[in-house]
Amino acid sequence: MVEAGIAMPIVILAAVLLIRLFTFYLEILTTSVDEHIKALENIDSYKGKSFNKYEANKDIHMIKGGLLSNDLTKHLYIKGYYINEDVLARTGKAID
């Protein structure tokens, strides 16, 4: 009983920390997917010059507490390039 009384709180805290870390990485994944969808929507609706660039920055924070003494932060940098194929097709003969 004494060993279980000492070991069980540590096991429970470790399990809760693993669950918090899992949800943090899941939030990183969903944020990355959402930003990728936004980038694709912007790229698909682009009607400007032949080439352009899409950039976005996003910070994801995990609040510290419990066994976690440091503030975990993930910085996402999303970068994409727009290509207006209509303009590019018309200038194709000039490029050759």
N, C-alpha and C positions, 0 to 999 in steps of 0.2 A: 504494500500500500504506500509506503514511504517513497519507494522508487517511482511508482506510478504518479504520485503527487508531485514529484520533482520533474519528471520527464514529460508528463502530459501537457503542461502549459507551454513548454518549449516547442513541442510538436505542433500544438494548435497555433501558436504564433508563427511558426515557420510555414504552415499550411496557408494561413491568412496572407502572409507576405507573398507567397507564390501566386495566390489568387489575385492580389493587387497588381503584381507584376504582369500577370497574364492579361488583365483588363487594360493595363497601360499599353502593352504592345498591340492589343486588339484596337485600342483607340488610335494608335499610330497607323495601323493598317487601314482602318476606315477613313481616317483623314486623308491618307495618301490616295485612296480610291476616289474620294469626293473631289480632291484637287485635280486628279487626272481627268475625271469626267468634266469638270469646269474647263480645263485646258482644251479638251477635245471639242466641247461645244463652242468655245471661242475660235478655235482653229477652223471648224467646219463652217462657221458663219462669216469668216474673214473675206472681205472683198477689196482690200487695199492693194498696196504694192506687191510685187512678185514675191518678195521674201520679207518676213518680219519675225520677231522673237517674242515668246510668251514667257514671263517669269513671275513666280509667286514665292513668297516666304511664309512659313507657318511654324509657330512654336507650340509644342505640346508639353504641358507640365503635369507632373504627378506630385500631389501634395505629400510632404513628408509627415511621418507619424508612426508610432509603434516601433517596430524594429528598424524601420527605415529612417536613418538620421540625416540623409542628404536629400536634397530636392532633385529629382530626376527630370531632365528636360531633353526633349528631342527636337532638333531644328530640321525642318523639311525645306528643301530648296527644289522647286519644280521649275523645269526649263523645257520649253518646246519651241519649235520653229514653224511658222506659218508659211505655206507655199500657196499662192494663188495660181492655180493651174490654168485658169482662163487667160490671165495676162501672160503667163509663161508659155502657153501654147502659141499665142500670137507673136511672141518675140523669139520663138524657136528658130525661125529662119535666120534671124539676125545673129543668134549665138553660133550657129554652124559656120 
